[in-house]
Amino acid sequence: MTIEFDVQMTTQKMYDYMLFHTFRSFSGIMGEIVGILLIAAYFVAHRPLYLIAGIVVVFYLPVALYLNAKKQVTLNPVFKTPLHYILDDEGITVHSGDASDSQKWEDMYKAVSSGKSIIIYTNKINACIFPKADLKDKLPDVIAMISTHMDPKRVVIRTMS
C-alpha cells in the first residue's frame, strides 16, 4: 500500500508542533509551573515584582515559540513549496523540489498525535509533521500505515479526527 499527500507548512502548523513538543518536555512544563507559582506568590506577598516575573515567564515561551516558528517557515527554503510525502511498506519518503529523503519505519523514534497533527519523530528532536487538515480523508489510512509498520510501544496516536 502506498499513500501520497502534500503538506504546505505554515507558521501556525509549525507553531502547533513546537507547542506540543515543548510542553511535553520537563523543562517546558516546569517553566509554566514556575510562572504560575510566581503569580500566586504575588497574591500572597503583594510584591509587584512577583507578578511581573510570573507574567513574563508564563508568556515568554509561547511568544518565543511563535516567533521561532515564523522565522523557520519564512527563512527555510524547504517550506517555500509543498512537501510531498510518500508512505509505503519501506518507510517515509519526502520530496521537496529536486531533493528527497527517505527514512525506514524501523528507524523512526516514535509517532504521536497532537490536536492538529500526526507527528513522526525521526529522532528525539526532528520530526515529520502531518497536519490533519492536509491529510483530510487520508488520515485513517496514514494512522493505519504508521500503526502497522512501527513498534506499538512507539506509537501514541489517540485520535482520528
Phi, psi and chi 1 to 4 in degrees:
 res  aa     phi    psi   chi1   chi2   chi3   chi4
   1 MET       -  139.2  176.6 -177.2 -155.4      -
   2 THR  -128.2  135.1  -59.7      -      -      -
   3 ILE  -123.2  129.4  -56.0  168.2      -      -
   4 GLU  -124.4  141.1  -65.2 -171.4   36.9      -
   5 PHE  -160.8  162.2   55.4   90.0      -      -
   6 ASP  -111.5  146.1  -67.8  -35.6      -      -
   7 VAL  -126.6  119.9  169.9      -      -      -
   8 GLN   -98.4  106.5  179.9   62.0   57.9      -
   9 MET   -73.6  132.5 -168.0   53.2   63.7      -
  10 THR  -124.0  168.8   64.1      -      -      -
  11 THR   -58.6  -43.9  -61.3      -      -      -
  12 GLN   -64.6  -39.8 -168.4   57.8   42.5      -
  13 LYS   -66.8  -41.4  -68.1  171.6 -174.1  173.3
  14 MET   -67.5  -39.4 -178.4   62.7   73.3      -
  15 TYR   -63.0  -41.6 -179.6   58.7      -      -
  16 ASP   -58.6  -45.6  175.2   65.3      -      -
  17 TYR   -62.1  -46.6  162.0   71.9      -      -
  18 MET   -64.3  -40.8  -69.8  177.6  141.8      -
  19 LEU   -61.1  -48.7  -81.4  175.6      -      -
  20 PHE   -58.6  -48.8 -179.8   84.4      -      -
  21 HIS   -63.4  -44.7 -180.0   76.4      -      -
  22 THR   -70.1  -44.9  -59.5      -      -      -
  23 PHE   -85.3   10.3  -73.2  106.8      -      -
  24 ARG  -105.3    3.5  -65.1  -71.6 -171.3  -90.6
  25 SER  -103.8  157.8   70.3      -      -      -
  26 PHE   -59.3  -46.2  179.2   76.0      -      -
  27 SER   -66.9  -36.4   60.7      -      -      -
  28 GLY   -66.0  -43.2      -      -      -      -
  29 ILE   -67.5  -44.5  -66.6  168.1      -      -
  30 MET   -63.3  -37.8  -73.9  -53.5  -64.3      -
  31 GLY   -60.1  -43.9      -      -      -      -
  32 GLU   -68.4  -38.3  -69.3  -56.4  -61.6      -
  33 ILE   -63.0  -43.4  -70.6  171.8      -      -
  34 VAL   -61.0  -43.1  166.7      -      -      -
  35 GLY   -61.7  -43.4      -      -      -      -
  36 ILE   -66.2  -39.6  -68.6  167.0      -      -
  37 LEU   -64.7  -36.8  -71.2  174.8      -      -
  38 LEU   -64.6  -40.5  -76.8  168.0      -      -
  39 ILE   -65.6  -41.8  -67.5  170.0      -      -
  40 ALA   -63.2  -38.2      -      -      -      -
  41 ALA   -63.1  -31.6      -      -      -      -
  42 TYR   -60.7  -42.6  162.1   75.1      -      -
  43 PHE   -70.8  -23.9  -70.0  105.7      -      -
  44 VAL   -85.8  -48.4  173.0      -      -      -
  45 ALA   -95.7  -13.8      -      -      -      -
  46 HIS    56.0   41.8  -58.2  -67.2      -      -
  47 ARG  -106.1  113.3  -56.5  -98.4  179.3  176.5
  48 PRO   -57.8  -28.4  -21.4   29.4      -      -
  49 LEU   -61.5  -37.3 -174.6   59.2      -      -
  50 TYR   -62.6  -42.9  -69.1  158.2      -      -
  51 LEU   -64.6  -46.5  179.1   63.3      -      -
  52 ILE   -61.5  -47.5  -66.6  166.1      -      -
  53 ALA   -62.6  -41.5      -      -      -      -
  54 GLY   -63.3  -43.5      -      -      -      -
  55 ILE   -64.8  -42.5  -70.5  171.2      -      -
  56 VAL   -61.1  -46.7  167.2      -      -      -
  57 VAL   -64.2  -44.4  169.5      -      -      -
  58 VAL   -66.4  -40.8  166.7      -      -      -
  59 PHE   -95.0  -15.9  -70.1  104.7      -      -
  60 TYR   -61.3  -50.8  169.3   77.0      -      -
  61 LEU   -62.3  -48.9 -168.7   54.1      -      -
  62 PRO   -61.1  -38.6  -24.9   33.8      -      -
  63 VAL   -67.4  -44.1  170.0      -      -      -
  64 ALA   -62.6  -40.0      -      -      -      -
  65 LEU   -64.2  -40.6  -72.2  174.1      -      -
  66 TYR   -62.4  -46.4  179.5   82.1      -      -
  67 LEU   -63.5  -37.9  -66.3  173.8      -      -
  68 ASN   -67.3  -40.7 -167.6    9.9      -      -
  69 ALA   -62.6  -43.9      -      -      -      -
  70 LYS   -62.5  -43.5 -175.3  172.7 -177.9  153.0
  71 LYS   -62.8  -44.9  179.2 -179.8  171.5 -175.8
  72 GLN   -62.2  -46.0 -126.2  179.0  -20.0      -
  73 VAL   -69.1  -37.0  169.9      -      -      -
  74 THR   -73.4  -42.2  -55.9      -      -      -
  75 LEU   -92.1  -20.4  -62.2  179.3      -      -
  76 ASN   -83.0  117.0 -166.2  -26.2      -      -
  77 PRO   -63.8  -21.8   14.5  -21.3      -      -
  78 VAL   -61.5  -32.1  170.0      -      -      -
  79 PHE   -89.3    2.6  -61.8  134.8      -      -
  80 LYS   -68.7  -33.0  -60.8  -71.8 -176.1 -146.4
  81 THR  -120.6  160.8   59.2      -      -      -
  82 PRO   -61.3  144.3  -22.2   32.0      -      -
  83 LEU   -87.8  131.0  -60.1  169.3      -      -
  84 HIS  -103.0  116.2 -177.5   73.4      -      -
  85 TYR  -103.0  141.4  -75.0   95.8      -      -
  86 ILE  -127.5  118.4  -58.5  169.9      -      -
  87 LEU  -106.2  125.8  -78.2   62.8      -      -
  88 ASP  -140.0 -171.1   59.4   24.7      -      -
  89 ASP   -66.8  -19.1  -67.9  -27.8      -      -
  90 GLU   -83.8  -40.3  -60.0  -61.9  -45.8      -
  91 GLY   164.0 -147.3      -      -      -      -
  92 ILE  -117.7  132.3  -61.0  173.7      -      -
  93 THR  -120.5  133.8  -58.1      -      -      -
  94 VAL  -120.4  133.7   60.3      -      -      -
  95 HIS  -113.5  132.7  -64.1  -81.8      -      -
  96 SER  -136.8  105.2  174.9      -      -      -
  97 GLY    63.4 -125.3      -      -      -      -
  98 ASP   -88.2  -12.6  -65.5  -25.6      -      -
  99 ALA   -91.5  150.0      -      -      -      -
 100 SER  -145.2  156.4   73.2      -      -      -
 101 ASP  -145.1  140.8 -172.0   29.5      -      -
 102 SER  -123.9  148.5  -65.8      -      -      -
 103 GLN  -138.3  130.4 -172.3   96.5   18.8      -
 104 LYS   -76.9  150.4  -66.9 -179.0 -179.6 -177.9
 105 TRP   -57.3  -41.5  -71.8  113.7      -      -
 106 GLU   -68.7  -16.2   57.2  -94.7   16.0      -
 107 ASP   -90.8   -4.5  -63.7  -24.1      -      -
 108 MET   -72.4  141.8  -59.7  -65.6  176.7      -
 109 TYR   -79.8  -53.3 -177.1   70.9      -      -
 110 LYS  -167.8  163.7   71.6  178.2  174.6  177.5
 111 ALA  -127.3  132.7      -      -      -      -
 112 VAL  -137.2  169.8  -63.2      -      -      -
 113 SER  -127.2  138.4   62.0      -      -      -
 114 SER  -105.1 -176.1   71.7      -      -      -
 115 GLY   -63.2  -28.8      -      -      -      -
 116 LYS  -117.9   -5.6  -63.3  179.4 -177.0  176.7
 117 SER  -146.9  157.8  -60.1      -      -      -
 118 ILE  -102.4  129.0  -58.8  -65.3      -      -
 119 ILE  -121.5  124.0  -56.6  164.9      -      -
 120 ILE  -113.2  111.0  -59.2  179.8      -      -
 121 TYR   -78.4  127.8  -74.0   92.1      -      -
 122 THR   -88.9  -18.6   54.6      -      -      -
 123 ASN  -156.2 -166.6   57.1   43.7      -      -
 124 LYS   -66.8  -20.2  -72.9 -173.5  176.3 -171.2
 125 ILE  -116.4  -47.3  -60.8  169.6      -      -
 126 ASN   -82.3  148.0  -60.8  -40.2      -      -
 127 ALA  -152.6  158.2      -      -      -      -
 128 CYS   -94.5  126.4  -63.8      -      -      -
 129 ILE  -107.9  120.0  -55.2  165.9      -      -
 130 PHE  -113.0   92.2  -55.1  151.8      -      -
 131 PRO   -62.0  133.4  -22.1   33.5      -      -
 132 LYS   -60.0  -31.3  -67.0  175.6 -176.9  177.0
 133 ALA   -64.6  -32.7      -      -      -      -
 134 ASP   -81.1  -27.6  -69.1  -16.1      -      -
 135 LEU   -75.9  -34.5  -66.8  175.0      -      -
 136 LYS    50.2 -120.9  -62.2  175.6 -173.3  147.7
 137 ASP   -75.7   -5.7   60.3  -28.4      -      -
 138 LYS   -87.7   -5.6  -65.1 -179.6 -177.8 -179.0
 139 LEU   -54.0  -50.7  178.6   61.0      -      -
 140 PRO   -61.2  -37.1  -20.5   29.8      -      -
 141 ASP   -67.2  -39.4  -65.9  -26.8      -      -
 142 VAL   -64.9  -44.7  168.9      -      -      -
 143 ILE   -62.8  -42.0  -67.7  171.9      -      -
 144 ALA   -63.4  -41.4      -      -      -      -
 145 MET   -62.3  -46.3  177.1   75.0   78.0      -
 146 ILE   -62.9  -47.6  -66.8  166.0      -      -
 147 SER   -64.2  -31.9  -60.3      -      -      -
 148 THR   -74.9  -36.5  -58.1      -      -      -
 149 HIS  -101.9  -13.6  -68.9   88.6      -      -
 150 MET  -105.8  154.0  -74.9 -175.4   67.6      -
 151 ASP   -58.8  126.9  179.4   -5.8      -      -
 152 PRO   -55.6  -27.2  -22.4   30.3      -      -
 153 LYS   -68.5  -18.1  -64.7  175.3 -168.2  163.7
 154 ARG  -103.5    4.6  -63.4 -175.9  178.9  -90.9
 155 VAL  -113.3  118.7  178.5      -      -      -
 156 VAL  -128.2   71.7 -174.5      -      -      -
 157 ILE  -113.0  115.0  -61.9  175.6      -      -
 158 ARG  -111.3   -2.8  -59.8 -175.1 -178.9 -179.3
 159 THR  -134.9  149.8  179.9      -      -      -
 160 MET  -113.9   -3.7  -66.1 -130.8   -8.0      -
 161 SER  -111.7      -   57.5      -      -      -
